Amino acid sequence: MTQETRRRRADAQRNVEALIEAARTVFDTSGVDAPAKEITDLAGVGVGTLYRHFPQRADLVKAVVRTGIDTVADAGPELSAGHPPARALALWIDRFVELLETKRGLASALHSGDPAFEGLPGYFMERLAPTLTALLDAAAADGAIRGGVLGAEDLLYAIALLCRPVPGREPGHGRQLVAVLVDGLRYGAG
């Protein structure tokens, strides 16, 4: 591989990363139907670059969601290494809640029936459940939470349901409900 080929590949990867980050920001503020130009301007690339990497809008939406899931999943080991088990679990759940909050604008697209999104629920569980299982097991072994109350998949679903928007409630309402759930995991531990 020549230096020129490597440089082109590195540039292409930077463009993809810039597009995903810009799309995440634009989707959060303007929705998934925001003009492509708004995304490319923020990413600092041309519209042709967007469509070269993401030929369909669904491809970009899926990339934004997958990147968010990966970021949360990958945070588990880092949090475990730097914090006591209960704190690592709480910090990870907070990141998961943040992911759910930022994906609210994407919910209608994800549940549109578009076949491009069919694999995302499986990917969600495949990436997040093992991380949460490790955090739960460590916190239970440390005596910080009760073990065996909820499995990782059930807890992920419960948190996701608690974070759904409730008419007439502030956006942080879901975080309050999740805090009560986490307190329930601690009840009777140790």
Secondary structure, 3 states (H helix, E strand, C coil): CCHHHHHHHHHHHHHHHHHHHHHHHHHHHHCCCCCHHHHHHHHCCCHHHHHHHCCCHHHHHHHHHHHHHHHHHHHHHHHHHHCCHHHHHHHHHHHHHHHHHHCHHHHHHHCCCCHHHCCHHHHHHHHHHHHHHHHHHHHHHCCCCCCCCCCHHHHHHHHHHHCCCCCCCCCCHHHHHHHHHHHHHHCCCC
